């Protein structure tokens, strides 16, 4: 939402808003006034009211805007309208990895001097922003599925990093979530999804925690299509039109129409990469960005440069400084799969060191809907601290709190309701102890305010 506010401001609109965090430094530095409480007078003055999915219908500002008959847009609708100003919309969706993949594609296009525009759900480390206004050729946007926001986009290229049960407070069932992703596919001209076209070998970390690997092209995807019946021509045409569109229905059609695929056994090495983002799971994000930019005919040397020069996104296994501890990591992981990846990465990067994991759940409903998965992730974590739930748009009765989660876990863990209790836990730890803060809540901001990290 803040990224859209920045865009509107730079397009010479007068912008203000209300937010639970009225100290958003990026907005304040750009002259955007923020109010923590309702401001009916500002609602009365404005031409358009935009609201995020976190805002409920009982919100005073929103209710007043409806009474006054103001033009009202959801965040998804606003993003959809902005995207129509661009020639090529590249939308990245998925349960995990979409922020990093979005930022990677943007960085490659930037290195290639395409001057892309960017809308991101995180803050770029290098540029310290989540929105970049460039030329009208490319608009690279992170597409969120919550409340079907991504269905307001009509992408030239869409990317689906992965799909797992998520946002079940809205979708109710995983089947409904899958149906929404299918609608997203149908609105896109080209769809990139995970396949085995490229893969990584010789994966290892150096002493600085940097990730090294070799990128290979799987020659299985060098396919020759041979027409052997009247239906295969139509199938081949559909494949050409969809290009990288990989759906079960299309794969099924290939085999039903008996199109023969010539397979090659040996892979071809593309390049070796040394990247600044150390999580092994980011290899999938890098491969996806490589595929998209190769399809856009970006020169290989520019793609490699864009990947290797990428500094990452804040709160994605981000190393920060602390007065006492030598190694403090902030990670936005809030889904069990993401958390598992973060824990595994931490154990590899900080091998033979004592690691404390501090987790702040994001929303009560997510903890309830994915309770067994959370238990599965944390039951084998020895040094675990649970911090009070970041409620976001919810109330405690909507699900399960961090305090209750601590009771469900059979292993030893510590629950902290506030910073005072957390600092009490941390004060006697050795400076060599590694702190891994996990979650999408407000804990990092609280730590910055208390100068615990900087």
N, C-alpha and C positions, 0 to 999 in steps of 0.2 A: 504493500500500500504506500509506503514511504517513497518507493521508487517512482510510482505513478505521480505522487505529489511533486517530486523533483522535475519530472518531465513537464507537467503542466506549468510549473513555475518558469522553466526555461523557455516555454512557448509563450511567455509574457502574460500568463494568467495570474490573477490574485488568488493565492491559496492559503488556507488556514485549516485547522482541524483539531479534533479531540483525540486523545490517546491515553492509554493506561500508563504509558511512559512519556511524560511531557518533556523529558530531558534528552530526547533524540538529537544528538549533536549534529548529525548530518543535515537534518531539517533546519535546526536553529542557525547553523552556519550559512544556510541558503536563504535566510530571511523568511522562513515559514513559521508562523505563529501557531503554537500548540497549547491546547487547554486540556486539563485533566478532567474537569467536570463539564457539565452541559453548558452550552452558550447559545441560547435561543436567539439572541440579537444577531449573531453572526449567521445563523441559519436564515433569518429573515432577510438579510442583506444579499445572500448569495444567489447565483443563478442555477447552480447544479450542486446536488448533494451526492457524494459517493460514499459507499460503506463497504467494509470488509465482511467476510463470512463470520467473523467473531462477534459482530454486532447483532443483537437480538431485536425483535420487533418492538419490545417494550422500551427501547432506548429513547430517551426524552427528545434528543435532537432529531432522530429519525421520525418519531411520531409527529413532531411539530412540522417537519418538512412535508409530510404527507398531508397534514391539515391545510398547509399553505398552498398545496398543489405544485410544489417545486419539482423540477426534473430530477429524478432519482435514478442513479446507476449503481449496480453492484460492482465490486472490484473487477469481476470477470468481464462484465459488460464494458466497463471503462477501458480495460486492457484490450478487449476486442476492437473497440472503436479506434484506439491509438494505432493498433497493428495494421489497420486498413490503409494507413498512409504510406506503407512500405511495399516495395516490389516483391521481396522474398521474405516471408516469415518462417523462421526456423524455431519450432517449439519443442522443448524437451520436457517430457513427462516421465513418471515412474515413481515407484515407492521409495527407492534409494538412488542416490548418485546424480540426481538431476541438476542440483546446483553446481556441482563441480563440472559436469559434462557441459552445461550451458556456458560456464565461464571459460572452459577450455576451447570450445568452438569460437567463442568471441575472441579469445586471445590469438588464435591461429589466424583468423580473418584480419585482426588488427595488425599482426606482424606482416601479413601479405598486403598491407596498405589498402585494404578494402573499406576502411573507416566504417565498421558496422555500428549499429545502435544496440544497446543491451538493456534488458530488464531482468534483474536477478533477485532471487530470494535470500541472498546473503551479501556480504560486503567483500569486494575484491581487496586483497591485501595491498597490492601495488598501487591501485588508484583510490582506495578508501571510499568507494561508492558502490551503490547497487543499481545505478542507472547511468548509461552513457548515451548521449545524443550524437549520432554520427550522420552519415549520408543515408539516403532513402533506399539504397539497394538491399541491405540486409538488416533485419530486425531479429535478434536472437533473444528468445524469451523463455524463462522457466514457466512451465505450464502446470498449474496445480489442479489436481482432480477434485479437491474438496468442494462440495456443493456443486459439482460439475462445472466449475469455473473454466476449465480448459475447452469446453464445448462452445465458447464464444469466439474461439480462434478458428481460422481457416488456413492452416499452414501450407506453405509450399512443400516444406519438409518437416515431418514430425519424427521425434525420437522417443522410443519407449525403452527406458533402461531396464526395467523389470516390473513385475506386478506381484505384490503380496497383499494379504488382508491388511487394510489400513483405512482410517477414517470411517470405521463402522458405526460411529455415532450418527453419521449421515447416510451411508449406503445401507446399513442394517445387515446386509449379507454380502459375502464375497462375490456371489453371482451377480448381484446388482453392480458391484464395482467393475467386474469384467465387462458387463454390458456397456457401461459408460466408456471404458477404454475402447471398445469396439466402435462406438459412435465417434470417438476421437479419431480413430483410424480412418473411418469413412469420410471425415471432413478434410483429410489430408491428401495431397497429391502424391507424395512419396513418404513411405514409412520405413524407418530403420529400427530394427529390433535385434536383440542379441542372437548371433549365430556363430558358426565356427569358421568364418571366412578368414579371420586373423586370430593368432594366439601368441602367447608369450612363453619364452624359454629362458633358462639361465637366470632366474629371478633371485636377487639377493640384496641385502642392505649393506651400506658401508658404515664406517664408524660414526659418521654424522647423521645416520638414520636416513640417508637418501636411498631411493629405490632405483636399482639397476635392472634392466631386462632387455632381451632381444625380441624384436617384433617379427613374427613370421606370417606369411600368407599361406593359408591352407589351399593347396592346389586342387582339393576336392571341388572347390567352387569354380574351377575352369570347366564349364559344362558345355557339351555339344548337344544341341537339340536335333533330333532326327524325326521327320514327319513319317508316321507309319499308319495313320488313319485320318479320316476327314476332320475329326474333332481336335486333333493336336494342333492344327494351324491356329484355331481360335484361342486355344490355351496358350500357345507361344506368344500370340499378340497381346494377350492379357498380361503375361509376364513382362514383356518389353515395356508396356505402358506403366506397369507398377514398379518396374525396375527393382528396387531393393525391398519391395513390399513382400514380406514373408509371412504368410498366413497358413494355417493348417489346411484351409479349404483349397488354396492354390497348390500346396504340396500334394494334397490328395488328388487334385485334378491332374497333376503331372503324371502320377503313377496310374491313375485310371485311364488316361489317354495313351498310356504305354510309351511315353517319351523316354528314350534311352539316354542315360547320363553316362558320359565317359569319365571315369574317375582317375585321378592322378594320386599316387601314393606319397611322393616326396614334397615337403613344404619348401618354400623359398624365403630366405631371410631378407627382410626389408631394411631394417636398421637396428642399431643399438641405441638405447635411450637411458639417460640419467636424469631423473625428474626430482623436483623439489617437494612433491607430495608423496609421503612415505607409505600411506596405507596400501597394502597389496590389492585391495578391492578396487582401487583407482585404476588399475590396469584395464578393467572393463570400460571405465569411463574414457580413458585415453584412446582405447581401440575404437570406441563409438565415435569420438571426435575425429579421429583419423579417417574413418570411413566416410563420414559426412563431408569433410573438407576435400577428400580425394574426389568424391562425386561432384563437388562444386568446381573441380579442376584447379584447385589451389596447388601450386608446385610443391613437390615432395620436400624440398629443402626448407620451404616456408612452414610446412606442416610440422616438421621436426623441430625447427626453431621455435615455433609457437608452443609446442608441447614442453620443450626443455626450459624455456624462459618463463613458463607459467609459475607464478609465486603462490598460487592457491587462493582459497577463500577463508576468511576469518571463521573461527570456530569449527573448522574441519581439521581435526588433529593439529591444532595450532599451538605452537610452543610460545609461551609468554614468560615474562620475567617476574621474579618474586624476590623480596628482600631476604627471605630465609632459605627457600628451597631452590636447588639447582635446576630441577626439571619439573615444570608444571605444564600440563597439556589441557587445552579446552577442546571438547568435541561435541558437536551438535546432535550426535546420535540419540534418537528417542524411540526408535522401533527396535524390537529384540534382535532382528537380523543385523542392523547397523551396530548395535551395542556389542554383539558377539564379535563382529569384525574389528571394532575398536579395541576390545580386550585382547584379542589375539595379536593385533599389531603391536600393542603396548608391550606384550610379553616378548615379542621378537626384537623390537627396537631397544628395549631396556632390559635385556637379558641379564640375569643374575643380580638384578637390583630389587629392592623392596618396593612394591607398588601398592598404592592405596587408590581404590576406585570410589569416587563420590558421584552418586547418581541422583539427579532430580527428575522425577517423572513429569511428563508433559500431558496434562489433562487426566482427570479421574476415569473417564470413559475408556481411554486407550488402555490404561492399566487393567481395567475390568475385562475388556474384550479380548485382550491378549495375555491374560494372567498366566496361563500355563506356559506360554512362551517366555515370559519374563522370569518365571521360576526356573525354567530350564537353563536360561542364560546365567543367572546369578547363583544357582545352588552350589556351583563349584568354585566360586570366587571367594578366596580366603579373607582378604582385607576389603570389606565393603561397608560404605557409609551411605545411608539413604537420607536425602534432604527433602524437606516438605514439598509436596506436589505444587507445580506451577499450574494453577487452575485455568488460566487463559479465559475461555468463554464459559466455563462450567462452574457448578457447585458440587460440593463433596458428595451429596446424595446421588449425583449422576454416575458414580462408579466406585472405585477403590482408591484410597489415599496411599501415599508413601508409607505412612505409619502402619497401615493395615498390611501393606505388602511386606513389611519387615517381619510381621507375625507369620505370614505364609511361608517365608523362607526358613528352611530347617538349619541352614548354616548360621554361624555367628555373624551378626551385623549390628551396626549402630545406627540409630535413627536420630536425626537432628532437626529440630523444628525451626531453628533460627541460626544466625551467624555466630552468636555468642557460644551456643552449644557446639557448633562446628569447630570454632577456633580452639575450644577447650580440648577437643579430640586431637587436633593437629599440633598443639603447642609443644608436646614432648617428643615429637618425631624428629629423627635425625635429618640434617639438611640434604643428605644423599637420597632420602626417600622420594620416590616419584609420585606426584599427585596427578591423577587423571580425572578431570571433571567432565561428566557425561550428562547430556540432556539439552533440551531446547527451551529451557526456562529462563528465569531472571537471575540465577546464581552468578554467572560471570559478571553481570553488571553490578551486583552487590559487592563482589570481590574487588572490582575496580574502584568503586566508591570508597571502600575502606582501605584502599592502597595496599591490599594484600598482594595484588598483581598489578603490573603496569606495562 
